Amino acid sequence: MAMRIKFWAFWGALLGTPIALIALVSLVEANAEAKARAFCDRFPADSSLADVARAAREAGDPRHRIIRAGAISIAYIGVPPFSRHVCTVTGESGKVTKTWYAHLD
């Protein structure tokens, strides 16, 4: 009986660990994507670019945040070090002209 328990514990751990890691990676990636898309969705065309800049100061990963006069880019990190989910907002005359989401891997 003890041998059978050890057998199933071994195989359970051997198979369970990769499955748990895959699930964790999927969860982290989905969370980063959802946050980036939500940031983009907050600012439709013709919204104030100053509002976007204010919101961008508190959003995303500080190392991957670019705030310029006509373009703002915010990145949320998925599974480090390479997966970035980016929302980019461009504008003219203080108004948003375009927003888009991109996944950089």
C-alpha positions in Angstrom: 0.0 0.0 0.0 2.8 2.5 0.9 4.6 1.7 -2.4 1.4 2.5 -4.3 1.0 5.8 -2.5 4.7 6.7 -3.3 4.1 5.7 -6.9 1.1 8.0 -7.3 2.7 10.8 -5.4 5.7 10.7 -7.6 3.7 10.7 -10.9 1.3 13.3 -9.5 4.1 15.7 -8.7 5.9 14.9 -12.0 2.8 15.6 -14.1 1.2 18.2 -11.9 4.1 20.6 -11.7 4.2 21.4 -15.5 0.5 21.7 -15.7 0.5 24.2 -12.8 3.3 26.2 -14.4 1.4 26.4 -17.7 -1.7 27.5 -15.9 0.2 30.2 -14.0 1.8 31.5 -17.2 -1.6 31.7 -18.9 -3.0 33.6 -15.9 -0.2 36.1 -15.8 -0.4 36.7 -19.6 -4.1 37.1 -19.6 -3.9 39.6 -16.7 -1.3 41.7 -18.5 -3.3 41.7 -21.7 -6.5 42.6 -19.9 -4.9 45.6 -18.2 -3.3 46.9 -21.4 -6.6 46.6 -23.4 -8.5 48.2 -20.5 -6.1 51.2 -20.5 -6.6 51.6 -24.3 -10.4 51.3 -24.0 -10.5 54.1 -21.4 -9.6 56.7 -24.0 -11.6 56.8 -27.2 -10.8 59.2 -30.0 -11.3 62.9 -29.2 -10.7 62.4 -25.4 -8.1 64.6 -23.8 -4.5 63.6 -24.3 -3.7 65.3 -20.9 -6.1 62.9 -19.2 -4.2 60.0 -20.8 -0.9 61.4 -19.7 -2.2 61.8 -16.1 -3.5 58.2 -16.0 -0.3 56.9 -17.6 1.9 58.2 -14.8 0.3 55.6 -12.5 -0.2 52.7 -15.0 1.9 49.9 -16.3 5.5 49.1 -15.6 7.6 52.2 -14.9 10.5 51.0 -16.9 8.4 50.6 -20.0 6.4 53.8 -19.8 6.9 56.6 -22.4 5.0 59.9 -22.2 5.7 62.4 -24.9 3.7 65.3 -26.3 2.0 63.4 -29.1 2.4 59.8 -28.1 2.0 57.8 -24.9 3.0 54.2 -24.5 2.2 52.0 -21.5 3.4 48.4 -21.1 2.2 45.7 -18.8 4.7 42.8 -18.3 3.5 39.3 -18.9 5.9 36.5 -18.1 9.3 38.2 -17.8 11.6 39.1 -19.3 10.3 39.3 -22.8 6.5 39.4 -22.9 5.1 43.0 -23.0 1.5 44.0 -23.6 1.5 47.6 -24.8 -1.2 50.2 -25.2 -0.1 53.1 -27.4 -2.1 56.4 -27.6 -1.4 59.0 -30.2 -2.8 62.5 -30.5 -2.8 65.9 -32.0 -3.9 69.3 -30.7 -4.4 67.8 -27.2 -6.9 65.2 -28.4 -6.6 61.4 -28.8 -6.5 60.4 -32.5 -5.7 56.7 -32.2 -5.2 53.9 -29.6 -4.0 50.4 -30.2 -2.9 47.4 -28.4 0.2 45.3 -29.3 1.8 42.2 -27.8 5.6 42.3 -28.0 7.2 38.9 -27.3 
